[in-house]
Amino acid sequence: MGKLKIEGRLSFEHVFRPDSSNGGNPAYSATVLIPQGDPQVKMIQDAIEEVAKAKWRDKAPAILKGLISEGKTCLRNGDNKSYAGYAGMMYLTSRNSVRPTTYDAKVNPVAEEDGVIYSGCYVRVCVELWAQDNANGKRVNGKLLGVQFMRDGDRFGAGSGPATAEDFSVVEEEPETKAPWD
């Protein structure tokens, strides 16, 4: 299975620092929201079927039907979540133990401190689908390879983000002035 490039709105962004909030090993991750009627949904579903057929051959349709009903594929229905912005959406989850590449709209590398990529912005992600069949069970997962910022959107969660220099003013030093708490 080749790389998929998916465009949508970023949610649960952990592309700069690994997260273990779900109790697993720390990993970089991203969830991308895609409108339910978007042609990308069918493309992802077809790719999931292709990965399942390559792994489970003739048993793939039955296995995949079970995985989808149990929510064990990387593409799921947002109507089943109570999070803001998920209604009417499908969402693609992806993880990686290796930090994904991160770019701005002009394909220049960006870091966390640049504040370009955040939960709520619109992105293009590069993912690779793979079928899992081991002691931890069967699934079809997405491996997060890279994230590119496309455009701003309303932030999910933690308000407006960190303070910037514009939130402060220059402090004029006065000789031998004591702090108000001294």
Disulfide bonds with the S-S distance in Angstrom:
none
